Amino acid sequence: MKKIVTACIIFVGIFVLGHGTPASAADNLQMRPLQYRETLDVGQQKKGVVDVANGSDDTAQVALTVRFFKQVGDDGTLEFYDRPDETDGITLDIDSVELKGKESARIGFTVDSSKLPQGDVFAVIFATTVHQGAPQTIVPSVQVGTLLLLQNGKVGPRSAAITDLKLGIFQFGDKVKGTVAVKNPANSASATGFFPAMKVAIGPWGAESKFEGPLVYAGRTRSFDFSVPSNQFGIYKVTVVANNATETRYVFLITGVWRYVVPGLLVLLLIIGIVFVAFKKVRSARSKK
């Protein structure tokens, strides 16, 4: 049964869905790595491992499960769901483990390409504390997880569209900052999502920054901030690229050392102007005599 998790953007890799658990409780159960990325050829099997650690002093019973996820909102909200016909494509060596205080365990798992849909597959391995015989309202569970980001065979479409670019026309400080909205125009019925390859460049003779944007699911739009180091004065062109999509804006920059040089020059010119006017007045007064 599908379960919509209406948290903020659960994307950082480790999921802490404590159902009312105090913030410190999440530190008692940890999972690494935060993300597991793998590319599989058709029919290929690959093995991986995750580490689960109990940071508390008490013994913990931990249940391990696999679920798939997709984005259901432009704010990054995720929906976790079970697909019995596909879950067999990701199998855990064990489904539960007992961890004593400060103890950890390495759990193996197998990814089978032949049992997963072709393209981009997104899943998560959850580790959840289990309290036998105690109501969850009294002893709440802690849940953490590792994202599985898989490319199975031929990857899905990678077309992107930049639907909005917010970039102040005047930029000060040591960086050029802005916000970009990237849409995945693919059909959600036949595609999943991707992480757009981003590039922000200042030209001419400016810096360039390359980074990976957040997951953008088919039919969804994600907005996120960006910044590029800058040490320039004048009008420059800022180019933002997301996969095959490009947008440009012209901005006036006073950045880096120029944010100190330009005001200093203005003050110097003002002083020169004042001195020149005063000198002119004195000279005019003398000529009248």
N, C-alpha and C positions, 0 to 999 in steps of 0.2 A: 504494500500500500504506500502510495506516495506521501511524503511528508515535506511540507514547505517550511524551510527555516528562514524566518523573517529577521535574521540578524543583519548587521551592517554588511560590509563586503567581507565574506569569509574567503579570503584569497591568499593570505600570507603563507598558507601551507599547513599550519598546525591549527586544528579546530578545537576550541574549548567551548563545548556546549554543555555547561554545567547544570542546566535546569535549576538555576537559583543558587548554585554553589558559590561560596565566597571566593573572591579573586585569588586568594592564597592557595586554595585547594587545588587549583589547576596546576600549580607548581609541583604537587606531590606525584603527579603522573605525567611523564614526558615521553615523547616519541621522536625518533630521528630515523631517516632524514625528513625534512619538512616536505620535500618533493622528490619524486622518483620519476625520471624521464627515460623513455626507452623507445627505440625504433625497431619494429619487427617486420621481417619479410613474411610473405604469405605462407602460412603453415608452420612458422617457426615458433619454438618455445624458448623462453628465457626465464632464468631464476633471479630473484632479488631477495634482499633482507631488510627488515626494519628492526630497530632497537627500541624496546619498551623498558622504561626505568621507573621504579617506585621510589620517590624522594622522601616518603614519610618513614616514620619509625615503626609503623604497624604493617602487618602482613596484608596484602591486597589480592583479591581474586579479580582477574582481568579477563574480560571476554573480547574476542577479536572477530570482526565482521568486515565484509566488503560490500560497498554500495556504489552505485553510479551517481553522477550528479550532472546538472545542467543549470544554466542561468535562466531565471524567469523574470528578470527585471533589468532595466538599464542601470540600476544602482549596484549591480553585481550580486543581488540576492540569488541564492542557490536553492535548488530543489534536489533533495536526495531521494533516490528511488531504487527499488529492487527489480531486476530482470532475470528471473530464474533461467531463461533460455540463454543468457549471456554471462551470468555470474560464474558459471563453471569455467569461464575463460580465465578467471583469476582465482586461484585456489591457495589457501593458507596451509602450511604444514600442520598447524594446530589451531584450534578455535578458542582455546582458553589457556591461561597460565596463572600459576600462583607465584607471587613475588613477595619475598620477605622484605623487611625494612631495608632501604638503601640498596636493594638488589635490582638487577636488570637482566633482561633476556633478549637474545637475538632470535627473531622469528623469520623463517624462510617462507617464500611464496613463489608460485609459478604462474607465468603469463603465457597462455596458449593462443596464438594468433588465429588458429582454425575455428575457435569457439567464440571469437569476438567479431563485431561488425568491422568492415573495412573502413579505413579513414582514421579520424582523430577520436580517441576514446578517453573519457575522463571518469576516473573513479577515485575512491578513497578507502584506505584501510583504517578502520576505527578500532581504538582500544578503549574499553569502557569498564570502569570499576563496578563490581557486582557485590552487593551486600545480602547475603543469604538470611532470610527470615526477618529482615528489617524493612519497614516501609520506606519508600524513596523520600517521602516528605520529612522523615526523621533523619535518615542518613542519605543525603543526595549523592548521585553518581557523578563521576568526572569522566569526560570523554575527550580524547585527543585523537589526532589522525595524521596520516601521511597521504598527500595527493599523489595519484598515479596519472601521469600525463603521457599517453601512449599514442604513437603513430603506427597504425597497423596497415601494412601494405601501402597502397596508393593513398597519399594524403588527400584531405578534402580541399575544397576551393579556398584560395587565399586572397581573393579580391577584397579590397577595402575602399571605403569612401569617407572622406573628411567632411563631416556635415557642419562643423562649426570650428572657428579658430579665433580665440580671444587673445589679443596681443596689444597691450597699451602702445599708443603711437609715440609716447615719450618714455624712455627707459633709463633709469638711473641705478646706481649701485654697482655691484661687481658681476651681475648676471643679467641676461635677458630672460624674462619669465613670461609664461603664457599658459593657456589652457586649450586643449584640443579635444574634439569629440570625433571618435572613429566608429563607423558603422560597418557591420558585417552584413552585406546585402544577400547572402546565400539563403536558400529556403531551409527553414528549420526541419522540414519533413525529410530532407535528404542529406543534410549536413549538420555538423555540430559547431565547432568553433576553432579559433586559433589565437595565438599571441602575436599581434602585429609587430613587424620590424620597423622601428621608428628611427628617423634621422631628422635632426634640427641643425640647420647650417646658417651662418651669418656671412653674407658676401657683400663686396669682395673682401678678401684678406681677413676673414673672421674665423672663429672657432667652429667646430662641428661636434655634435654629440649624437652618439648612436646608443639606443637602448631598446629593451623589449617592453612593449605596452602590456596592459592587463588582458586577461582572457576576454575575447569578444565573441559571444555566441551568435549563431545564425539568426538574423533578423533583429539583433540587439545593437545598441549604441552605448559606448562607454566614454565618459569624459574624464580626463586626468591632466594633471599639471606637468609642465616640463620647464627646464632651465638650461641655459648654455653660458659658460664663462665668457665674459666680454671685457675688453679694454680698448674702447673705441670712442671716437667723437665724430658726429656727423650723421648723415642719412645712409642707412644700410638696408639691404634686403634680407629678410628672414624667410627661409624656406623650410616647410615642415612636410616630411614624407612619411606615409604609412603604407607599407607594401607598395602597391602600384598607384596610390593616390598622392597628389601633391597640391599644396596651397602655399601662396607667398603673400607677404605683407611688407610694406616699407615703414621703417620706424626711425625715430631720431634718437641717437644714443649719446649719452654722457656717462660712460662707465669706466671702471678701473681707475687708473691714476687721473684720468681726465675729469673726474668728478671733483678733484681738488685743483687741477691746473686751470680749468675753465673759470671757476669762481675767482681764483687768484688773478687771472688775466683781466677779468671784468673789474675787479677792485682796482688793479693797477691802471687800467684805462680811465676809470672814474677819477682817480687821483690826478692823473695827467690832465684830464679835462678840466678839473677844478683849478689846477695850477695854471693852465693855459688861459682860462677865463680871467682869473685874478691878475695874471701878468698883463693881459690885454687891457684890463680896466686901469691898472697903474700906468701903463704906457700912454693910454688915452688921456688920463688926467694930467700927466706931465706935458703932453703936447699942447694942451689947452693953455697952460701957463706960458 
